[in-house]
């Protein structure tokens, strides 16, 4: 296992070096891309297996947050993230990699599609969409309702693709008293609407 980890780290260094070297020939700075050390400095989460299938989605989301702090190609994202897979997840990744010819680049999009396909069954996502559609404020405070709404909204992106649909989705679960308080005024953005609800 230690040898495998050493080999992976060496491969990551080589990929980063090759990317930097190739871009430097095009007149760009050699340090255009973040190194593997830069990525590790963000303290990315490790993924072994998911007791709750939605833990896998949380790992993807947290890893993407780390990427936003760095400058990386889509291929480097996949390689760096794969290093954080351990145990059963590392075995899954090794098997997945063998389905492609050696040296085939794996992009982050391809990685996440395969990862979600393996760890997040479509039925679970459909279930979460159903929970999102039935979500109501009930006895929750506005902050509690907003937290629950944001937590579930990531599984129902088709209802969150415009400012208007976000507001309509949020309004659907509000208690009548809050709807009356908010009136029929139109807010241009979801954040503005939420701000009004919280004041």
N, C-alpha and C positions, 0 to 999 in steps of 0.2 A: 504493500500500500504506500509506504514511504517513497519507494522508487517510482511508482506511478505518479505521485504528487510532484516529485522532483522533475520527472519528464514533462508533466503538464506545465509547470512553471517555466521550464526551459523553452518549451514551445511557445508560450505566451510572450516571453521576452523576444524570441525570434520574430514572431508576428509583428510585435510593436516596432522592433528595430527595422524590419523590412518596410513597414508602412512609412516610418519616418524617413528612411533612406530614399525610398522611391519618391516621396513628395519633395525632399530636399533637392533632388535632381531637377524638379520642375520649378525651382526658384523659390520654394516655400521654406519656412523655418523648419529645422529638424525636429523641434519639440512641439509640432502642431498637435499631436495626439497625446492624451494622458497615458501615463505608464500604468502597468499593473500595480505598482506600489501606490500610485495616486488613488487607484480604485480601492485598494485594501485600506488606505488611510480613511476612507469614508465609513469604514466598519460595516461592510455589506452583510446581510443576513445569510446564514447557512441554511440549506434545505436538505433534509434527510428523507422524510416521508411526512405525509399529512394524515393526522388522526381525523381531522375535519377537512373535507376536500377543499373548503374555501380558504384554508391556510395556504394552499398552493397559489391561489390568486393573490393573496396578501403578499406572498414572497415576491411575485412578479412586480406588483405595484411598488413595494419598498425598494426593490432593485432598480426599477426605472427612476425612482426619486434620486437614487445615488448617481445614476448616469447623468441626470440633469446638472450635476455639479462639475461634470467633466467634459472634455472634448474627445469623442470617440467615434470610430466608424461603426456601422451596423454589425460588421463581422467581429470587431473587437468586443462589442457588447456581449455577443453570444459566447465568445471564448472566455472572457473574464467571468461572466455569470456562471458558466459551466464549472468553473473552478470552485464555486461555492456549493456545488452538489456533493453530498457525502452519502455513504451507506447505500441503501436501495436506490436512491436517486442517481448516484454516480454510476451504478450498474446499469440503470435504465439509459442514461446518457451514452455510455459506452456502446450499448447495443444499438441505440439509435444512430450513432455515428457510423456504424458498420454498414448501414443501409445505403450509404453514399460512397462513391469511389474516394480513395485516399487523396487528401489535398483539396477536396471540394469545399468551398467556403460556405459556412452556415451563417445566415444573417440573423439578427435579433428577432425579426418577424417570423422567420421559419422556426427558430428556437421556441418562441412563445406559443406558436400554433401547435407544435408537437407536444410541448410541455402541458399546455391546457388540455389538449386532446387526451393525454395520458392520465392526468391527475384531476381534471374537473369534468365529470360526465355531463353531457348536454342536459340531462334530466335535472341535475342540480341547479343549473342556471335557469331553466324553465321554472323550477319551483321558486327560486328567488324572485323572478319576474312576477310570479303570481302573488308573492308576499308583498312586493312593492306596490302592485296594483290595489291591494286590499289595505294598505297602510293608512291608518287614520290617527289623528292627534289624540282623540279620546281624552284620557285624564293626564296625558303627558304635558309637561311644560313646553313652551315654544322651543326652547333649546334642545330638550330631549327629542321632540318630534323632528327637528332639523337634523339632529345627529342620526336618528334612525333613517330618515329620508336619504341623507348623503351616503350612508352605509349601503343602502339597497340600490340606489340610483345607478351605480356602476354596472349592475347586471341588466339594466333596462335602458341602454343608451338610445334606443329608438324613441324613447319618451323624453330624452334630454338633449336632442340635437339642435334645438333653437332656444332662444331666450323665452319665447312665448310658450313653447311646450314644457319647458322647465317650470315656469310659473303656474301653468295649468295643472301640471302633475302635482305640484306642491299644494295648490288650492284644493284639489280634490279631497285631500285628507283633513283639511282644517275643520275645526268645530264651527257650527253656524254662527256663534257669537263673534268669533274672530273674523269670519267672512264678512259679517255685517260691519264690524269695526273698520276693516280694510276698504269697504265700499267698492265702487265700480271704477275707481281711478286706475289708469293704466301706468305701469312702470316700465321703463325701457329695458331694464335688465333684471335678471333673477336676483343679483346681489342687492339691487336697490329695493326690490320687493321684500326680501328677507330683512333688510335693514329696517324697513317700515314696520314689519311684523314684530321685530324685537324691541322697538322703542315704545 
